Amino acid sequence: MKWKTYKTTDNLPRSGAPRKISPRGVKIITRTVSKNPRTTRGDLVNDLQRAGTKVTKPTISNTLRRQGLKSCSARRVPLLKLVHVQARLKFAREHLDDPDEDWENVIWSDETKIELFGKNSTRRVWRTKNAELHPKNTIPTVKHGGGNIMLWGCFSAKGPGRLIRVKERMNGAMYREILSENLLPSARALKMKRGWVFQHDNDPKHTARATKEWLRKKHFKVLEWPSQSPDLNPIENLWRELKVRVAQRQPQNITALEEICMEEWAKIPATVCENLVKTYRKRLTSVIANKGYITKY
């Protein structure tokens, strides 16, 4: 069509202002954010100035957006060492072919912190659409206690189990008391099949010798768990569901926060729990595909 009209296949002059960054400049900033996604627009402006090009921060944003990169808040993920990556891959490969019925017979548990006010600080990174969990684009975190309200909860494919508030700093003895008063009643309420399996992570309170001995004496089967693997625990999705529900009700004090947490936890439909467990194989597949690093959860 161009040949018929203009008798040439060369690029023709275009309307509008010319691009403010040359192809070489585009390569410079794209290469820079690829190596270090936490590079700021100010850094990139300075880099281009040293290369002889003067541009503004909005121009930087527009240029990177055309390259498929946008500024996003860095996701916070657990700090993974090589030993964690290897353990996660081992777990995923060993359980990949387990039947769905096995996962339906697991009681999943965890603790979580829910804040009344305030937001955690964020950092921004330049990344492509589906690269939010690449190690370069995340902020490693170390799990720690504290916060306005701490909860312990459990669930299975049949629905939410018990949820309780932990009012003091939890130690091994308190954790065993929580299990004693809430785990078996949850199993009964959820009508778990004989031989059900208990899941908890590798927090020192959970792996203490006294806790292991207590679980052994109670004849509880415990799922061997890879450390630093919240993405493998579907209860993380329930925590997220709970926090969204609670935030929508805007509790004004700690007492209201606790009451609303209990109410909203009880309202989570059993079908939500069932679907989380039904798709468990996808989590394992994602870990393998991601070479052991944290996946979406």
Residue pairs with C-beta under 8 A, 6 or more apart in sequence:
2 8
2 9
2 12
3 9
6 12
20 53
20 55
20 59
21 29
21 48
21 53
21 55
21 59
21 63
22 53
24 51
25 48
25 51
25 53
25 55
25 63
26 63
26 67
28 47
28 48
28 51
29 44
29 47
29 48
29 60
29 63
29 64
30 64
30 67
30 69
32 39
32 43
32 44
32 47
33 39
33 44
33 64
33 69
33 126
36 136
37 74
37 125
37 126
37 127
37 136
37 137
38 74
38 123
38 124
38 125
39 126
41 57
41 60
41 61
41 71
42 57
44 60
45 55
45 56
45 57
45 60
48 54
48 55
61 71
64 70
64 71
64 126
68 128
68 129
69 126
69 127
69 128
70 126
70 127
71 124
71 125
71 126
72 124
72 125
72 126
72 127
72 132
72 137
73 122
73 123
73 124
73 125
74 122
74 123
74 124
74 125
74 137
74 138
74 139
75 132
75 133
75 137
75 138
75 139
76 120
76 138
76 139
76 140
76 141
77 133
77 138
77 139
77 140
77 141
77 294
78 84
78 140
78 141
78 142
78 143
78 228
78 229
78 230
78 294
79 140
79 141
79 142
79 228
80 88
80 135
80 140
80 228
80 292
80 293
80 294
84 226
84 227
84 228
84 229
84 292
85 291
85 292
85 293
86 292
87 226
87 227
88 226
88 228
88 229
88 232
88 287
88 292
89 287
89 288
89 291
89 292
90 226
91 224
91 225
91 226
91 229
91 232
91 284
91 287
92 232
92 283
92 284
92 285
92 287
92 288
92 292
93 284
93 288
95 284
96 281
96 284
96 285
96 288
100 277
100 278
100 280
100 281
102 197
103 157
103 277
103 280
104 156
104 157
104 158
104 277
105 156
105 192
105 193
105 195
105 196
105 197
106 156
106 157
106 196
106 197
106 198
106 199
106 223
106 277
107 154
107 155
107 156
107 161
107 183
107 186
107 187
107 190
107 192
107 196
107 197
107 198
107 199
108 154
108 155
108 156
108 199
108 233
108 234
108 235
109 152
109 153
109 154
109 161
109 183
109 198
109 199
109 200
109 235
110 152
110 153
110 154
110 200
110 201
110 230
110 233
110 235
110 236
110 239
111 150
111 151
111 152
111 153
111 166
111 170
111 203
112 150
112 151
112 153
112 239
112 242
113 145
113 146
113 147
113 148
113 149
113 150
113 151
114 147
114 148
114 149
114 151
114 242
114 243
114 246
114 257
114 261
115 147
115 148
115 149
116 148
116 149
116 251
116 253
116 254
116 257
117 148
123 139
125 136
125 137
127 134
127 137
131 137
132 138
132 296
133 290
133 293
133 294
133 295
133 296
134 293
135 293
138 294
143 203
145 169
145 170
148 254
148 257
149 165
149 254
149 257
149 258
149 261
150 165
150 166
150 170
151 163
151 164
151 165
151 166
151 261
152 163
152 164
152 166
152 178
152 182
153 160
153 161
153 162
153 163
153 164
153 235
153 238
153 239
153 265
154 160
154 161
154 162
154 182
154 183
154 186
154 235
155 161
155 190
155 235
155 238
155 273
156 190
156 192
156 196
156 273
156 277
157 273
157 274
157 276
157 277
157 278
158 190
158 191
158 192
158 270
158 273
158 274
159 190
159 268
159 269
159 270
159 273
160 238
160 265
160 266
160 268
160 270
160 273
161 182
161 186
161 187
161 189
161 190
162 182
162 185
162 186
162 189
163 261
163 262
163 265
163 266
164 178
164 182
165 258
165 261
166 174
166 178
168 174
170 178
170 205
171 205
172 204
172 205
172 208
172 210
172 211
173 210
175 205
175 206
175 211
176 210
176 211
176 214
179 214
179 215
180 214
183 198
183 220
184 218
187 196
195 221
196 221
197 221
197 222
197 223
198 215
198 220
198 221
198 222
198 223
199 222
199 223
199 225
199 233
200 206
200 222
200 225
201 225
201 227
201 229
201 230
201 233
202 225
202 226
202 227
205 211
215 222
225 232
226 232
230 236
230 297
231 283
231 286
231 287
231 294
231 295
231 296
231 297
232 283
232 284
232 287
232 297
233 297
234 276
234 277
234 280
234 283
234 297
236 297
237 276
237 297
238 268
238 272
238 273
238 276
241 268
241 272
242 261
242 264
242 265
242 268
245 264
245 267
245 268
246 257
246 260
246 261
246 264
249 260
249 264
251 257
251 259
251 260
283 295
283 297
286 295
286 296
287 293
287 295
289 295
